[in-house]
């Protein structure tokens, strides 16, 4: 994968993590939005981890 594509996925992951963390703090725990925010956080962390793994693998 090109470096530009990895940067795009990395930025998208950071955006998802930051926004979902803010929403987790602001939304009541009993709401459906809280569940969606937690799932968005998990997806953002997976995106970050996979993009970093692809970057490290590509450096070899």
VENPE-V102109 format. One record per residue. N is the residue number from 1. RES is the residue in one letter. PSI is psi in radians with two decimals (* if undefined). D_FIRST is the distance of its C-alpha to the first C-alpha in Angstrom with 1 decimal. Layout:
BEGIN
((N:RES:PSI:D_FIRST) (N:RES:PSI:D_FIRST))
END
This chain:
BEGIN
((1:X:2.53:0.0) (2:X:2.82:3.8) (3:X:-0.58:6.6) (4:X:-0.67:8.4) (5:X:-0.70:6.6) (6:X:-0.68:7.0) (7:X:-0.67:10.4) (8:X:-0.82:11.2) (9:X:-0.65:10.9) (10:X:-0.79:12.8) (11:X:-0.68:15.4) (12:X:-0.70:15.9) (13:X:-0.75:16.5) (14:X:-0.74:18.9) (15:X:-0.82:20.6) (16:X:-0.74:21.2) (17:X:-0.80:22.6) (18:X:-0.84:24.9) (19:X:-0.74:26.3) (20:X:-0.59:26.8) (21:X:-0.73:28.6) (22:X:-0.74:30.8) (23:X:-0.62:31.7) (24:X:-0.63:32.4) (25:X:-0.49:35.0) (26:X:-0.41:36.5) (27:X:2.45:36.8) (28:X:2.52:39.6) (29:X:-0.43:38.7) (30:X:-0.02:40.6) (31:X:2.82:38.6) (32:X:-0.49:35.9) (33:X:-0.55:33.8) (34:X:-0.75:33.7) (35:X:-0.75:32.2) (36:X:-0.68:29.6) (37:X:-0.71:28.8) (38:X:-0.74:28.5) (39:X:-0.64:26.1) (40:X:-0.64:24.0) (41:X:-0.77:24.1) (42:X:-0.76:22.9) (43:X:-0.72:20.0) (44:X:-0.72:19.1) (45:X:-0.67:19.4) (46:X:-0.73:17.2) (47:X:-0.74:14.4) (48:X:-0.82:14.9) (49:X:-0.75:15.1) (50:X:-0.64:12.1) (51:X:-0.65:9.9) (52:X:-0.67:11.9) (53:X:-0.72:11.7) (54:X:-0.62:7.9) (55:X:-0.80:8.5) (56:X:-0.63:11.5) (57:X:-0.66:10.3) (58:X:-0.37:7.8) (59:X:-0.32:11.1) (60:X:*:13.1))
END
